Structure formats: structure tokens, C-alpha cells
Amino acid sequence: MTVRTAMGWHLRQVMATHGMYQTSDLVPLLAERGVHLSREHVYRLVARTPQRLNMEVLAALCDILDCEPNDLLVPTVVEDQTTKTGTGDSGPGIGDLRPIRARVRRPPEDG
């Protein structure tokens, strides 16, 4: 089992607490703060957890929504189950059987 840290993204919930239910409402508010994003980019920012986030965008969102970064980003610990493969030494499987390397030979030439 592997333990890793994942970030929860709560922009949609924080927007809802401030009465903002449409992603297009953010576009002019971000532009007022010098952050120019397309409607599509803002939609992806709200609808999905971003892989990377520009600090200017985060600061503008916190200013617009009057919140702190930890209201938008919440770290959580996730335990990943490791999948068993046929190459491992432990657990039930095929035992001591291992693949044999194939030898490719040319057929003998007649003539």
C-alpha cells in the first residue's frame, strides 16, 4: 500500500457560498485584477482540479471570493492499493515458472 498526498479543489463550493453559480461570472472579475482567461479556461478551472495553478490566478480568486488559499486547496492523504503483477516474488501465482527466452533461427537454405 502506497500513501500519497492529493489536493482537493473546492472552488465551486466557495463560489456557491458567495452566490456565484456560473463560471462565466468569474471572467470579468479576474480581468479586473489583471488575469485574462478565456471562458473555457475558467470553466476547466472551476469544474476540474488543476494540475498546476498560477500564483496570480490563486491570489485573484482569493481576492474575488474573500477567502484564504486553504479554503480552495485542501490536502488529503490517499492510500493507493498496489496491484499484483505476475513478476512479483510474493503471493499465489505461477510459482517457480518463468518465461523462457525464445530463439529465432533461420530455416536452412536449400541449394
C-alpha distances in whole Angstrom, upper triangle without the diagonal:
4,7,10,13,15,19,21,24,27,30,31,31,33,36,36,37,40,41,40,39,40,38,41,42,40,42,45,44,42,45,47,44,44,41,42,40,41,40,38,36,36,35,32,31,31,30,26,24,26,24,26,29,32,33,37,35,33,36,38,36,36,40,40,38,39,35,33,30,28,29,28,25,22,19,16,13,10,7,6,5,6,9,11,14,17,17,15,16,14,15,18,19,23,23,25,26,26,28,31,32,35,38,41,44,47,50,53,56,59,62
4,7,10,13,16,19,22,25,28,29,29,31,33,34,35,37,39,38,37,38,36,39,40,38,39,43,41,39,42,44,41,41,38,39,37,38,38,35,33,33,32,29,28,29,28,24,22,23,20,23,26,29,30,33,32,30,33,35,33,33,37,37,35,36,33,30,27,25,27,26,22,20,16,14,10,8,6,5,7,7,11,13,16,19,19,16,18,17,18,21,22,25,25,27,28,27,29,32,33,36,39,41,45,47,50,53,56,59,62
4,7,10,13,16,19,22,25,27,27,28,31,32,32,34,36,35,35,36,34,37,38,35,37,40,38,36,39,41,38,39,36,37,35,36,36,34,31,31,31,27,26,27,26,23,20,21,19,21,23,26,27,31,29,27,30,32,30,30,33,34,32,33,29,27,24,21,23,22,19,16,13,10,7,6,4,6,9,10,14,17,19,23,22,20,22,21,21,24,26,29,29,31,32,31,33,36,36,39,42,44,48,51,54,57,59,63,65
4,7,10,13,16,19,22,24,24,25,28,29,30,32,34,32,32,33,30,34,34,32,34,37,35,32,35,37,35,35,32,33,31,33,33,30,28,28,27,24,23,24,23,20,16,17,15,17,20,23,23,27,26,23,26,29,27,26,30,31,29,30,26,24,21,19,21,19,16,14,10,9,6,5,6,8,11,12,16,19,21,25,24,22,25,24,24,27,28,31,32,33,34,33,34,37,37,40,43,45,48,51,54,57,59,63,66
4,7,10,13,16,19,21,21,22,24,26,26,28,31,29,29,30,28,31,31,29,31,33,31,29,32,34,31,32,29,30,28,30,30,28,25,25,25,22,20,21,21,17,14,15,13,15,17,20,20,24,22,20,23,25,23,23,26,27,26,26,23,20,17,15,17,16,12,10,7,6,5,6,9,10,14,16,19,22,24,28,28,26,28,27,28,31,32,35,35,37,38,37,37,41,41,43,46,48,51,54,57,60,62,66,68
4,7,10,13,16,18,18,19,21,23,24,26,27,26,26,26,24,27,28,25,27,30,29,26,30,31,29,29,26,28,25,27,27,25,22,22,21,18,17,17,17,14,10,12,11,13,14,18,19,22,20,18,21,23,21,21,24,25,23,24,21,19,15,14,15,13,10,8,6,5,6,7,10,11,15,17,20,23,25,29,29,27,30,29,29,32,33,36,37,39,39,38,38,41,42,44,47,48,52,54,57,60,62,65,68
4,6,10,12,15,15,15,18,20,20,22,24,23,22,23,21,24,25,22,24,27,25,23,26,28,25,26,23,25,23,24,24,22,20,19,19,16,14,14,14,12,8,9,9,11,12,15,16,19,17,14,17,19,17,17,21,21,19,20,17,15,12,10,12,10,6,6,4,6,9,10,13,15,18,21,23,27,29,32,32,31,34,33,33,36,36,39,40,42,42,41,42,45,45,47,50,51,54,57,59,63,65,68,71
4,6,9,11,11,12,15,16,17,19,21,20,19,20,19,22,22,20,22,25,23,22,25,27,25,26,23,24,22,23,22,21,19,17,17,15,13,12,12,10,7,10,11,13,13,16,17,19,17,14,17,19,16,16,20,20,17,19,16,14,12,10,10,8,6,5,6,7,10,11,15,16,20,22,24,28,30,34,34,33,36,35,35,37,38,41,42,44,44,43,44,47,47,49,52,53,57,59,61,65,67,70,73
4,6,8,9,10,12,14,15,16,18,16,16,17,15,18,19,16,19,22,20,18,22,23,21,23,19,21,19,20,19,18,16,14,14,12,9,9,9,8,5,8,10,12,11,14,15,17,14,12,15,16,12,13,17,16,14,16,14,13,10,10,9,6,5,7,9,11,14,15,18,19,23,25,27,31,33,37,37,36,39,38,38,40,41,43,45,47,47,46,46,49,49,51,54,54,58,60,63,66,68,71,74
4,6,5,6,9,10,11,13,15,13,13,15,14,17,17,15,18,21,18,18,21,22,21,23,20,21,19,20,19,18,17,14,14,13,11,8,10,10,8,11,14,15,14,16,16,18,15,12,15,15,12,12,15,15,12,14,11,12,10,9,7,5,7,8,11,12,16,17,21,22,25,28,30,34,36,40,40,39,42,41,41,43,43,46,48,50,50,49,49,52,52,54,57,58,61,63,66,69,71,74,77
4,6,5,6,9,10,11,12,11,11,12,10,14,13,11,14,17,15,14,18,19,18,19,17,18,16,17,16,16,14,11,11,11,8,6,8,9,9,11,14,14,12,15,15,15,12,10,13,12,9,10,13,11,9,12,10,11,10,11,8,5,8,11,14,16,19,20,24,25,29,31,33,37,38,42,43,42,45,44,44,46,46,49,51,53,53,51,51,54,54,56,58,59,63,64,67,70,72,75,78
4,6,5,6,9,10,11,9,8,9,9,12,12,11,14,17,15,15,19,20,20,21,19,19,17,17,15,15,14,11,10,11,9,6,7,9,10,13,16,17,16,18,18,19,15,14,16,15,11,13,15,13,11,14,13,15,14,14,11,9,12,13,16,18,21,22,25,26,29,32,33,37,39,43,43,43,46,45,44,46,46,49,51,53,53,52,52,55,55,56,59,60,63,65,67,71,72,75,78
4,5,5,6,9,10,9,9,12,12,15,15,14,17,20,18,18,21,22,22,24,21,22,20,21,19,19,18,15,14,15,13,9,11,12,13,15,19,19,18,20,20,20,17,15,17,17,13,13,16,14,11,13,12,14,14,13,10,9,11,12,16,17,20,21,25,26,29,32,34,38,40,44,44,44,46,45,44,46,47,50,52,54,54,53,53,56,57,58,61,62,65,67,70,73,75,78,81
4,5,5,7,9,9,10,12,12,15,13,12,16,18,15,16,19,20,19,21,19,21,19,21,19,19,18,15,15,16,13,10,13,14,14,16,19,19,17,19,18,18,15,13,14,14,10,10,12,11,7,10,8,11,11,11,8,7,11,12,16,18,22,23,27,28,32,34,36,40,42,46,46,46,48,47,47,49,49,52,54,56,56,55,55,59,59,60,63,64,67,69,72,75,77,80,83
4,5,5,6,5,7,9,9,12,10,9,13,15,13,13,17,17,17,20,18,19,17,18,16,17,16,13,13,14,12,9,12,14,15,16,20,20,17,19,19,18,15,14,15,13,10,11,12,9,7,10,10,13,13,14,11,10,13,15,19,21,25,26,29,31,34,36,38,42,44,48,48,48,51,49,49,51,51,54,56,58,58,57,57,60,60,61,64,64,68,70,72,76,77,80,83
4,5,5,5,6,9,11,13,12,12,16,17,16,17,20,21,21,23,21,22,20,21,18,19,19,15,14,16,15,11,13,15,17,19,22,23,21,22,22,22,19,17,18,17,13,14,15,13,10,13,13,16,16,17,13,12,16,17,21,22,25,26,30,31,34,37,39,42,44,48,49,48,51,50,49,51,51,54,56,59,58,58,58,61,61,62,65,66,69,71,73,77,78,81,84
4,6,7,9,13,14,16,14,14,18,19,17,18,22,21,21,24,22,24,23,23,21,22,22,18,18,19,17,14,16,18,19,21,24,24,22,23,23,22,19,18,18,17,14,13,15,12,9,11,11,14,15,15,12,12,16,17,20,22,26,27,30,32,35,38,40,44,46,50,51,50,52,51,50,52,53,56,58,60,60,59,60,63,63,64,67,68,72,73,76,80,81,84,87
4,6,9,11,13,15,12,12,16,16,14,15,19,18,18,21,20,22,21,22,20,21,21,17,17,19,17,14,17,19,20,21,25,24,22,22,22,21,18,17,17,15,12,12,12,10,7,9,10,14,16,16,13,13,17,19,22,24,28,29,33,35,38,41,43,46,49,52,53,52,55,53,53,55,56,59,60,63,63,61,62,65,65,66,69,69,73,75,77,81,82,85,88
4,6,9,12,13,10,12,15,16,14,16,19,19,20,23,21,22,21,21,19,21,21,17,17,19,18,14,16,20,21,22,26,26,24,24,24,23,20,19,20,17,14,15,15,12,10,13,14,17,19,20,16,16,20,21,25,26,30,31,35,36,39,42,44,47,49,53,54,53,56,55,54,56,56,59,61,64,63,62,62,65,65,67,70,70,73,75,77,81,82,85,88
4,6,8,9,7,8,12,13,12,14,16,17,18,20,18,19,17,18,15,17,17,13,13,16,14,11,14,17,18,20,23,23,21,22,22,20,17,17,18,15,12,14,14,11,9,13,14,17,18,19,16,15,18,20,24,26,29,30,34,35,38,40,42,46,47,51,52,51,55,53,53,54,55,58,60,62,61,60,60,63,63,64,67,67,71,72,74,78,79,82,85
4,7,9,8,10,13,15,14,16,18,19,20,22,20,20,18,17,14,15,16,13,11,14,14,10,12,15,17,19,23,23,21,23,23,22,19,19,20,18,15,17,17,14,13,16,17,20,20,21,17,16,19,21,24,26,29,29,33,34,36,39,40,44,46,49,50,50,53,52,51,52,53,56,58,60,60,58,58,61,61,62,65,65,68,70,72,76,77,80,82
4,5,6,8,10,12,12,14,16,17,19,20,18,17,15,14,11,12,13,10,9,12,12,10,11,15,17,18,22,22,20,22,23,21,18,18,20,17,14,17,18,14,14,17,18,21,21,22,19,17,20,22,26,27,30,30,34,34,37,39,40,44,46,49,50,50,53,52,52,53,53,56,58,60,59,58,58,60,60,61,64,64,67,68,71,74,75,78,80
4,5,6,8,11,11,11,14,16,16,18,15,14,12,11,8,9,10,7,6,9,9,7,9,12,14,15,19,19,17,18,19,18,14,15,17,15,12,15,16,13,13,17,17,20,19,21,18,15,18,21,24,25,29,29,32,32,35,37,39,42,44,47,48,48,51,50,50,51,51,54,56,58,57,56,55,58,58,58,61,61,64,66,68,72,72,75,78
4,5,5,8,10,10,12,14,15,16,14,12,10,9,6,9,10,7,7,11,11,10,12,15,17,18,21,21,19,19,21,19,15,17,18,15,13,17,17,14,14,18,19,22,21,23,21,18,21,24,27,29,32,32,36,36,39,41,42,45,47,50,51,51,54,54,53,55,54,57,59,61,60,58,58,60,60,60,63,63,66,67,69,73,74,77,79
4,6,7,7,9,11,12,14,15,14,13,12,12,9,12,13,10,10,14,13,11,14,17,19,19,23,22,19,20,20,18,15,16,17,14,12,15,14,11,12,15,17,20,20,22,19,17,21,24,27,29,32,33,36,37,40,42,44,47,49,52,53,53,56,55,55,56,56,59,61,63,62,61,60,63,62,63,66,66,69,70,73,76,77,80,82
4,6,5,6,8,10,11,12,10,10,9,10,9,11,11,7,9,12,10,10,13,15,17,16,20,19,16,16,16,14,11,13,13,10,9,12,12,8,10,13,15,17,17,19,17,15,18,21,24,27,30,31,34,35,38,40,42,45,47,50,51,51,54,53,53,55,55,57,59,61,61,59,58,61,60,61,64,64,67,68,71,74,75,78,81
4,6,5,6,9,10,11,9,8,7,7,7,10,10,7,10,12,11,11,14,17,18,17,20,19,16,16,17,14,11,14,15,11,11,14,14,11,13,16,18,20,19,22,20,18,20,24,27,29,32,33,36,37,40,42,43,47,48,51,51,52,55,54,54,56,56,58,60,62,61,59,59,61,60,61,63,63,66,67,70,73,74,77,79
4,5,5,6,9,10,9,8,9,10,10,13,13,11,13,16,15,15,18,20,21,20,23,22,19,18,18,15,13,15,15,12,12,15,13,11,14,16,18,21,21,24,22,20,23,26,29,32,35,36,40,40,43,45,47,50,51,55,55,55,58,58,58,60,60,62,64,66,65,63,62,65,64,65,67,67,70,71,74,77,78,81,83
4,5,5,7,9,9,10,11,12,12,15,14,11,14,17,14,14,18,20,20,20,23,21,18,16,16,13,11,13,12,9,9,12,10,7,10,13,15,17,18,21,19,17,20,24,27,30,33,34,38,39,42,44,46,49,51,54,54,54,57,57,57,59,59,61,63,65,64,63,62,65,64,65,67,67,71,72,75,78,79,82,84
4,5,5,7,5,7,8,10,11,14,12,10,13,15,12,13,17,18,18,17,20,18,14,13,13,10,8,10,10,6,7,11,10,8,11,13,15,16,16,19,18,16,19,22,25,28,31,32,36,37,40,42,43,47,48,52,52,52,55,54,55,57,57,59,61,62,62,60,59,62,61,62,64,64,68,69,72,75,76,79,81
4,5,5,5,5,8,10,11,14,13,11,15,17,15,16,19,21,21,19,22,20,17,15,15,12,10,13,13,9,11,14,12,11,14,17,18,20,19,23,22,20,22,26,28,31,35,36,39,40,43,45,46,50,51,54,54,54,57,57,57,59,59,61,63,65,64,62,61,64,62,63,66,65,69,70,72,76,76,79,81
4,6,7,9,11,14,15,18,17,15,18,20,18,18,22,23,24,22,25,22,19,17,16,12,12,14,13,9,12,14,11,10,14,15,18,19,20,23,22,20,23,27,30,33,36,37,41,42,45,47,49,52,53,57,57,57,60,59,60,62,62,64,66,67,67,65,64,67,66,67,69,69,72,73,76,79,80,83,85
4,6,9,11,14,16,18,16,14,18,19,17,18,21,22,22,20,22,20,16,14,13,9,9,11,9,6,9,11,9,9,13,14,16,17,17,20,20,18,21,24,27,30,33,35,39,40,43,45,47,50,51,55,54,54,57,57,58,60,60,62,64,65,65,63,62,65,64,65,67,67,70,72,75,78,78,82,84
4,6,10,13,15,18,15,14,18,19,17,18,22,23,22,20,22,19,16,13,12,9,9,12,11,8,12,14,12,12,16,17,19,19,19,22,22,20,22,26,28,31,34,36,39,40,43,45,46,50,51,54,54,54,57,57,57,60,59,62,63,64,64,62,61,63,62,63,65,65,68,69,72,75,76,79,81
4,6,10,12,14,12,11,15,15,13,15,18,19,19,16,18,16,13,10,11,7,7,10,10,7,10,13,12,12,15,17,18,18,17,21,20,18,19,23,25,29,32,33,36,36,40,41,43,46,47,51,50,50,54,53,54,56,56,58,60,61,60,58,58,60,59,60,62,62,65,66,69,72,73,76,78
4,7,10,12,10,10,13,14,13,15,18,19,19,17,19,17,14,12,14,11,9,13,14,11,12,16,15,14,17,19,21,21,20,23,23,20,22,25,27,30,33,34,37,37,41,42,43,47,47,51,50,51,54,54,55,56,56,58,60,61,60,58,57,60,58,59,61,61,64,65,68,71,71,75,77
4,7,8,6,6,10,11,10,12,15,16,16,14,16,15,13,12,14,12,9,13,14,12,12,16,16,15,17,20,20,21,20,23,22,19,20,24,26,28,31,32,35,35,38,39,40,44,44,48,48,48,51,51,52,53,53,55,57,58,57,55,54,57,55,56,58,58,61,62,65,68,69,72,74
4,5,5,6,9,10,11,12,14,15,17,15,18,17,15,15,17,15,13,16,18,15,15,19,19,17,19,22,23,24,22,25,24,21,22,26,28,30,33,33,36,35,38,39,40,44,44,47,48,48,52,52,52,53,53,55,57,58,57,55,54,56,55,56,58,57,60,61,64,67,68,71,73
4,6,5,6,9,10,11,12,14,16,15,18,18,17,17,19,17,14,17,19,16,15,19,19,17,18,22,22,24,22,25,23,20,22,25,27,29,32,32,35,35,38,39,40,43,44,47,48,48,52,52,51,53,52,54,57,58,57,55,54,57,56,56,59,58,61,62,65,68,69,72,74
4,5,5,6,9,10,10,12,14,13,16,16,16,17,19,18,15,17,20,18,16,20,21,19,20,23,24,25,23,25,23,20,21,24,26,28,30,30,33,32,35,36,37,40,41,44,44,45,49,48,48,50,49,51,53,55,54,52,51,53,52,53,55,54,58,59,61,64,65,68,70
4,5,5,6,9,10,10,12,11,13,13,12,13,16,15,12,14,17,15,14,18,19,17,18,21,21,22,20,22,21,17,18,22,23,25,28,28,31,30,33,34,35,39,39,43,43,43,47,47,47,48,48,50,52,53,52,50,49,52,51,52,54,54,57,58,61,64,65,68,70
4,5,5,6,9,10,12,11,14,14,12,13,15,14,10,12,15,13,11,15,16,14,15,18,18,19,17,20,18,15,17,20,22,24,27,27,30,30,33,35,36,40,41,44,44,45,48,48,48,49,49,51,53,55,54,52,52,54,53,54,57,57,60,61,64,67,68,71,73
4,5,5,6,8,11,11,15,15,14,16,18,17,14,15,18,16,14,17,19,16,16,20,20,21,19,21,19,16,17,20,22,24,27,26,29,29,32,34,35,38,39,43,43,43,47,46,46,47,47,50,52,54,53,51,50,53,52,53,56,55,59,60,62,66,67,70,72
4,5,5,6,8,8,11,12,12,14,17,17,13,14,18,16,14,17,20,18,18,21,20,21,18,20,19,15,16,18,20,21,24,23,26,26,29,30,31,35,36,39,40,40,43,43,43,44,44,46,48,50,49,47,47,49,49,50,52,52,55,57,59,63,64,67,69
4,6,6,7,6,10,10,9,11,14,14,10,11,14,13,11,14,16,15,15,18,17,17,15,16,15,12,13,16,18,19,22,22,26,26,29,30,32,35,36,40,40,40,44,43,43,45,45,47,49,51,50,48,48,51,50,51,54,54,57,59,61,65,66,69,71
4,6,8,9,13,13,12,14,16,16,12,12,15,14,11,14,16,14,13,16,16,16,15,16,14,11,12,15,17,19,22,22,26,26,29,31,32,36,37,41,42,41,45,44,44,45,45,48,50,52,51,50,49,52,52,53,56,56,59,61,63,67,68,71,74
4,7,9,13,14,14,17,19,19,15,15,19,18,15,17,20,18,16,20,19,19,17,18,16,13,14,16,18,19,22,21,24,24,27,29,30,34,35,38,39,39,43,42,41,43,43,45,47,49,49,47,47,50,50,51,53,53,57,58,61,64,66,69,71
4,6,9,12,12,15,17,19,15,15,18,18,15,18,20,19,18,21,19,19,17,17,16,12,13,14,16,16,19,18,21,21,24,26,27,30,32,35,36,36,39,38,38,40,40,42,44,46,45,44,44,47,46,47,50,50,54,56,58,62,63,66,69
4,7,9,10,13,15,17,14,13,17,17,14,16,19,19,18,20,18,17,14,14,14,10,10,11,12,13,16,16,19,19,22,24,25,29,30,34,34,34,37,37,37,38,39,41,43,45,44,43,43,46,45,47,50,50,54,55,58,62,63,66,69
4,5,6,10,12,14,12,11,15,16,14,16,19,18,18,20,18,17,14,15,15,11,10,13,14,15,18,18,21,21,24,25,27,30,31,35,35,35,38,38,38,40,40,42,44,45,45,43,43,46,45,46,49,49,53,55,57,61,62,65,68
4,7,10,13,15,13,13,17,18,16,18,21,21,21,23,21,19,16,16,17,14,12,14,14,15,17,17,19,19,22,23,25,28,29,32,32,32,35,35,36,38,38,40,41,43,42,40,40,43,42,43,46,46,50,52,55,58,59,63,65
4,7,10,12,11,11,14,15,15,16,19,20,20,22,20,18,14,16,17,14,12,15,15,17,19,19,22,22,25,26,28,31,32,35,35,35,38,38,39,41,41,43,44,46,45,43,43,45,44,46,48,49,52,54,57,60,61,65,67
4,6,9,7,7,10,12,11,13,15,16,17,18,16,15,12,14,15,12,11,14,15,18,20,21,24,25,28,29,31,35,35,39,38,38,41,41,42,44,44,46,48,49,49,47,46,49,48,50,52,52,56,57,61,64,65,68,71
4,5,5,6,9,10,11,13,14,16,17,18,17,15,12,15,16,14,13,17,18,21,23,24,28,28,32,33,35,38,39,42,41,41,44,44,45,48,47,50,51,52,52,50,49,52,51,52,54,55,58,59,63,66,67,70,72
4,5,5,6,8,10,10,12,14,15,16,15,13,10,13,15,13,13,16,17,21,23,25,28,29,33,34,36,40,41,44,44,43,46,46,47,49,49,52,53,54,54,52,52,54,53,55,57,58,61,63,66,69,70,73,76
4,5,5,6,9,10,10,12,14,15,15,14,12,16,16,14,15,19,20,24,27,28,32,33,36,37,40,43,44,47,47,46,49,49,50,53,53,55,56,57,57,55,55,57,56,58,60,60,63,65,68,71,72,75,78
4,5,5,6,9,10,10,12,14,13,13,11,14,15,12,13,17,19,22,25,27,30,31,34,36,38,41,42,46,45,45,48,48,49,51,51,53,55,56,56,54,53,56,55,56,59,59,62,64,67,70,71,74,77
4,5,5,6,9,10,11,12,10,9,7,11,11,9,10,14,16,19,22,24,28,29,32,34,36,40,41,45,44,44,47,46,47,49,49,52,53,55,55,53,53,56,55,56,59,59,63,64,67,71,72,75,78
4,5,5,6,9,10,10,10,9,8,12,12,11,12,16,18,22,25,27,31,32,36,37,40,43,45,48,48,47,50,49,50,53,53,56,57,58,58,56,56,59,58,60,62,63,66,68,71,74,75,79,81
4,5,5,6,9,10,10,11,10,14,14,12,14,18,21,24,27,29,33,34,37,39,41,45,46,50,50,49,52,52,52,54,55,57,59,60,60,58,58,61,60,61,64,64,67,69,72,75,76,79,82
4,5,5,6,8,8,9,9,12,11,9,12,15,18,21,25,26,30,31,35,37,39,43,44,48,48,47,50,49,50,52,52,55,56,58,58,56,56,59,58,60,62,63,66,68,71,74,75,78,81
4,6,5,5,5,6,6,10,9,8,11,14,17,21,24,26,30,32,35,37,40,43,45,49,49,48,51,50,50,52,53,56,57,59,59,57,57,60,60,61,64,65,68,70,73,76,77,81,83
4,6,5,7,8,10,13,12,12,15,18,21,24,28,30,34,35,39,41,43,47,49,52,52,51,54,53,54,56,57,59,61,62,63,61,61,64,63,65,67,68,71,73,76,79,80,84,86
4,6,8,11,12,15,13,12,16,19,22,25,29,30,34,36,39,41,43,47,49,52,53,52,55,54,54,56,57,60,61,63,63,61,61,64,63,65,67,68,71,73,75,79,80,83,86
4,5,9,10,13,10,10,14,16,20,23,26,28,32,33,37,39,42,45,47,51,51,50,53,52,52,54,55,58,59,61,61,60,60,63,62,64,67,67,71,72,75,79,80,83,86
4,7,10,12,10,11,14,17,20,23,27,29,33,35,38,41,43,47,49,53,53,52,54,53,53,56,56,59,61,63,63,61,62,65,64,66,69,69,73,75,78,81,82,86,88
4,7,8,6,8,11,13,17,19,23,26,29,31,35,37,40,44,46,49,49,48,51,50,50,52,53,56,57,59,60,58,59,62,62,63,66,67,71,72,75,79,80,83,86
4,5,5,7,9,11,14,17,21,23,27,29,33,35,38,42,44,47,47,46,48,47,48,50,51,54,55,57,57,56,57,60,59,61,64,65,69,70,73,77,78,82,84
4,5,5,6,9,11,15,18,21,24,26,30,32,35,38,40,44,44,43,45,44,45,47,48,51,52,54,54,53,53,56,56,58,60,61,65,67,70,73,75,78,80
4,5,5,6,9,12,15,18,22,24,28,30,33,36,39,42,42,41,43,42,42,45,46,49,50,52,52,51,52,55,55,57,60,61,64,67,69,73,75,78,81
4,6,7,11,13,17,19,23,25,29,31,34,38,40,44,44,42,45,44,44,46,47,50,51,53,54,53,53,56,56,58,61,62,66,68,71,74,76,79,82
4,7,10,13,16,18,22,24,27,30,32,36,38,42,42,41,43,42,42,45,45,48,50,52,52,51,51,54,54,56,58,59,63,65,68,71,73,76,79
4,7,10,13,15,19,21,24,27,29,33,35,39,38,37,40,39,39,42,42,45,47,48,49,47,48,51,51,53,56,56,60,62,65,68,70,73,76
4,6,10,13,16,18,22,25,27,31,33,37,37,36,38,37,37,39,40,43,44,46,47,46,47,50,50,52,55,56,60,62,65,68,70,74,76
4,7,10,13,16,19,22,25,28,30,34,34,32,35,33,34,36,37,40,41,43,44,43,44,47,47,49,52,54,57,60,62,66,68,71,74
4,6,10,13,16,19,22,25,28,31,32,30,32,30,31,33,34,38,38,41,41,40,41,45,45,47,51,52,56,58,61,64,67,70,73
4,7,10,13,16,19,22,25,29,28,27,29,27,27,30,31,35,35,37,38,37,39,42,42,45,48,50,54,56,59,62,64,68,71
4,6,10,12,16,19,22,25,25,24,26,24,24,27,28,31,32,34,35,34,35,39,40,42,45,47,51,53,56,59,61,65,68
4,7,9,13,16,19,22,23,21,23,21,21,23,25,28,29,31,32,31,33,36,37,40,43,45,49,51,54,57,60,63,66
4,6,9,13,15,19,19,18,20,19,18,21,22,25,26,28,29,28,29,33,34,36,39,41,45,48,50,54,56,59,62
4,6,9,13,16,17,15,17,16,15,17,18,22,23,25,26,25,27,30,32,34,38,39,43,46,48,52,54,57,60
4,6,9,13,13,12,14,13,13,15,16,19,20,22,23,22,23,27,28,30,34,36,40,43,45,48,51,54,57
4,6,10,11,10,13,12,12,13,13,16,18,20,20,20,21,24,26,28,31,33,37,40,42,46,48,51,54
4,7,8,7,10,9,8,10,10,13,14,16,17,16,18,21,23,25,29,31,35,38,40,43,46,49,52
4,5,6,9,10,10,11,9,11,13,15,14,13,14,18,19,22,25,27,31,34,36,40,42,45,49
4,6,8,9,10,9,7,8,10,11,10,10,11,15,17,19,23,25,28,32,34,37,40,43,46
4,7,9,11,11,9,10,10,11,11,9,10,14,15,18,22,24,28,31,33,36,39,42,46
4,6,8,10,9,10,10,11,12,11,13,17,19,22,25,28,31,35,37,40,43,46,49
4,7,9,9,10,9,9,11,11,14,17,19,23,26,29,32,36,38,41,44,47,50
4,7,8,11,9,11,13,14,17,20,23,26,29,32,35,39,41,44,47,50,53
4,6,10,9,12,14,15,18,21,24,27,30,33,37,40,42,45,48,51,54
4,7,7,11,12,14,17,20,23,26,29,32,35,39,40,43,47,49,53
4,6,9,9,11,14,17,20,22,26,29,32,35,37,40,43,45,49
4,6,6,8,11,14,17,19,23,26,29,32,33,36,40,42,46
4,6,8,12,15,18,21,24,27,30,33,35,38,41,44,47
4,6,10,12,15,18,21,25,27,31,33,35,39,41,45
4,7,9,13,15,18,22,24,28,29,32,35,38,41
4,6,10,12,16,19,22,25,27,30,33,36,39
4,6,9,12,15,19,22,24,27,30,33,36
4,6,9,13,15,19,21,24,27,30,33
4,7,10,13,16,19,22,25,28,31
4,6,10,13,15,18,21,24,28
4,6,10,12,15,18,21,24
4,7,10,13,15,19,22
4,6,9,12,15,18
4,6,8,12,15
4,6,9,12
4,6,9
4,6
4
